[in-house]
Amino acid sequence: MAVAKSKKRSIRAARLDIRLNIEAKEKIEQAAVVSHQSVTDFVVTSLLRASEEALQRQQVILLTNRDRDLFLAALEEDASPNRHLRKAAERFKRHYQ
């Protein structure tokens, strides 16, 4: 049993301190009760879900069918880089290599 307590303690070693108004706290507490969770579990679960959604929105680009077709056509096009793109590539190489 001591190992389980020790492991649980290490899992929850980090803290996140926030300040919020009384109405928000009461609403969160009510939501935790109806979700059959502790306030901590409810808050952590909700914040993780919101974090995943925010990261997903940042990592995924949604295109219309028209935009997708234009993008794919541009990829298939056999075009040479223009002067501006060549200069940008040269600046990048100087700066990062």
Secondary structure, DSSP 4 states (H G I P E B T S, - for coil): -HHHHHHHHHHT---------HHHHHHHHHHHHHTTS-HHHHHHHHHHHHHHHHHHHHH-----HHHHHHHHHHHH------HHHHHHHHHHHHHH-
